[in-house]
Amino acid sequence: MMVLIRRSVGGYLDLMIHLGKKELLNLVTEMVGKVRKELYFLMVIVVVVSTLLRILERNS
């Protein structure tokens, strides 16, 4: 009886881990996509600000 319970629990845990990996992969890819967009946005802001600062420095 104990062996059966252990096997079923082990199988359930394996299933959970398998599903967990897929869910984690999906979450990671989603987060990476969001972070990428935010990083591109930040890069654009940095470039714009730096060019504005250069223009201001030249004028002063």
Secondary structure, 3 states (H helix, E strand, C coil): CHHHHHHHHHHHHHHHHHHHHHHHHHHHHHHHHHHHHHHHHHHHHHHHHHHHHHHHHHHC
